[in-house]
């Protein structure tokens, strides 16, 4: 085997090792990319809980990201649909934001 062939084999082995080690690494998030938040809302007049997803900025808390949905759910003038298009427009609270 020539010196160049040995070097090529070593380089390929190194690349394969790096690829194998990186395969289990968690994906990285680009700076400024939106973060998905799962908001869970409850209402005594609604069966079960309502789970909606939204996005937040890097400096926004999960609860703050859920706030516009909560405001809509408690506003009879809001035309957006949440919670399987419920018509219940008062009494909602945020149970969790993750």
Buried (B, 14 or more C-beta within 10 A) or exposed (E): EEEEEEEEEEEEEEEEEEEEEEEEEEEEEEEEEBEEBBBBBBBEEBEEEBEBEBEBEEEBEBBEBBBEBBEBBBEEEBEEEBBEEBEBBEEBEBBBBE
